[in-house]
Amino acid sequence: MSNSPLVSYVALSLNHSGRRNQPITKITPHYMAGNCSIEVCGQIFAPTSRQASSNYGIGSDGRVAMYVEECNRAWTSGSGWNDNRAVTIECANLADGSLTDACWESLVELCADVCRRNGIENCSYTGNSDGVLTMHCWFQATDCPGPWLSKQFARLSREVNERLSGEGSSAPATAKNNTRGGKLDVDGWAGYNTVLDLQHALGTWEDGVLSGQWQGNAKYIPAVTSVEWGGQGSQCVRALQKLVGAIPDGFWGWETSTKVQEHLIARGYLCGECGADGYFGNDSVRALQRCLNDGKLR
């Protein structure tokens, strides 16, 4: 058994049972119940009195740490059956339990890497321990992995399998991995391709989805269809907000819609007579699509 090449920090803990007695067939993402750095998490797992550990940890900045080598059974899930079979991953979480975009992307890539190196062809999620993805709360009385992350397991399975099949991106956003090609259809709907081109133009992670958006802002982006509702905000939206002069909180609401509309009006892509009303509807999306096609967003 090898270890992940994604690791950038190592703090090996003595809290493990030595060699696994089963091959790796499971992956168990946990949440830290706090926004700990990978260094702090390593410090928590260091004392033998703690009696806890995990194979890997991921910080909100996306960096990956190793605390227990994959060949060894970590003490993470309160279950010898699961921990002998599973690579366990502790993820830093924000106050609402959500993961940052950077942490999420590293989780997807780490899961895909574990699958590749251990011959797991399908990172399945079945809602019980029969699948590859398992939850801590199935084996022990605990809230982990928390309500937010628990709801993302089907998405995690899908995105990991896309990486395994070669359909998803496994390169960082700075590599400009948009391979869709061609011009956007100017149809007034910001779906996968429009969001992907927006992410590419802004130099952020490219997955074609505005993630972590607040459901209450839906009325301000009625023509943006490639959205995942959550609570951590979006790296792409933050970059867009910085570009247009909105508060960079990662949530696309009235102010962001207004500022983007003003930005498009100034560049001649949106009718100035209509003004900026804070509702990013079909006309605004068409203007954005034309702007992206011309490479004039910045």
Disulfide bonds with the S-S distance in Angstrom:
none
